[in-house]
Amino acid sequence: MALERELIECRRCPRLVAWREQVARERRRAFAQQRYWGRPVPGFGDPRARLLVMGLAPAAHGANRTGRMFTGDRSGDFLFAALARAGLANQAESVARDDGLRLDGVWVSAAVRCAPPRNRPTPIEQKRCAPWSARELELLTHVRVVVCLGALAWQAALQLLSRREQSPPVSRAPPRPRFTHGAELMGDRYTLLGCYHPSQQNTFTGVLTETMIDAVFARAKALGAHSKPRAAHRGGKRTASAARR
């Protein structure tokens, strides 16, 4: 697809380009014999998804290695196990792009598409990456619920969706709700749900448990099932391009 081809060639952020390529050259010992992706990572999943899962950014030795979001790391293990329990994935593991994983009704993406040093993209890097998410969402015309994994994804989704919800834009935006696990914000077109990020720091310490993430996806499925698809937002196009992903 055209968007994906453009995305993987992106070099807008010199710091991120340098880091992702350095990691791909030096590699971790456990993956020394593997060829790293080392480029921006596109989203993937069901093009008719009602649910969009937005993470922070590719992990240096996870998605930056495998070329697929949340694939090949512990965060992905936790996330896809939850999606499988929710009936949104056909298997609980995501280890490689050719591992047979299929998502049903869900699309997985991230606020930033390149692996950042220390998992901390700068505000300008986030801003430069935002148009990719905007263009992706234009193609995902059935999405009605966005699950934000962490505070950065929550803020990125608020900025992204506020522009699409408002037509015409308002001069004075309402205050933005703070991120917390289980936060819920319902707009005219989309509903945002907050979920702690499934990082090892959160899952190993019990900050995020299976019960907690399962409750979020149960709520997301319920909201998605009761929402009705609408025509593409003004300025977008309803085409077959999304279905060809």
Steps between C-alpha positions, in 0.01 A plus 500: 500500500619854420491630858710212631755541220537869582518441873784249497714746303447785749814678628344811657664457842882480485536379859254216452648402165847481652383295799282250316781433250767475770294240685447310175876492435620413848217261594442322826699182553186284511404626152848534350417268209178679412457782254342800673224703336657832610237724335170666597244236595152511343182402681332169421181304554144485369433784250132496608595533866269683740772502764837675466772416754759780523832441672798724565766401246682191368732327745865509394535122495130424450317669213819674384637149450193319365332779305159450666352693790528334843663197341797322654501649852340447842256791458363334190476164676273659762296702247429223250417251774232749611375546143476122460302466824266772371447313172677772302804292398531141381808434716662632815852549359650748258859408422551580129316647204443152354386326820137463390356760735165640386305777669121518485341842538814668632790703357827544692710813456709753696531872553864496382616262226875480568672355807611793721801498736388402853144469363463878520415684178528877520197727450624606156545135398147426613373796299687390187354150528140606561408542129567128443239412762256753353531349152472148641180588686348646182528153345363322808148628444333247735704586810287631786705411810865583570679322785799709604785307661661757728492875551692595186265299278205661682627852428582411138151357448335804659681731259430275202133440567417855611581617148276234347214547746479876444364615166551790479774525765412695811715791609486397864548129572358356823749387768656163429438226758803354674615151414436219743426132467133459412458862390221541248425791271204478265481731199257529211690249290762331719537377856843500666585243768810523717707195591837479671772399257580125507869564564694260721529779756121503531417132453778357719408730789125450478426857395325341201346155544321266261172581670555873448584482130223244437248746646619772262462279192163373617384861524654581161318208336170602656536859381605392151213254468241765584636773274378537145745554211477847352616651176863602484574829677500812284821514298555124515408248231322168535696286257615142458859594585462407865367157413807427291741530796 
